């Protein structure tokens, strides 16, 4: 092998090493960009899930308050009905007591 052939071989080797070095740098940059992109997407989706959770909890609390209001109203109506029935029973007992004399 002559000196010129060795020089050409070394020049080609250096050329391919530069290409490989550039490709390695690009690959690292792309990998870092993908990792940061995935982290950003994960944080964004986590925030959306948290907001949806807060909304669902608020809706559940509102539904519970609504059900409590309905239940309280039903209990009040039942108490009034019981009082009415008790008065009716007392009146009937009084009438029976008067009729029995």
Buried (B, 14 or more C-beta within 10 A) or exposed (E): EEEEEEEEEEEEEEEEEEEEEEEEEEEEEEEEEEEEEEEEEEEEEEEEEEEEEEEEEEEEEEEEEEEEEEEEEEEEEEEEEEEEEEEEEEEEEEEEEEEEE
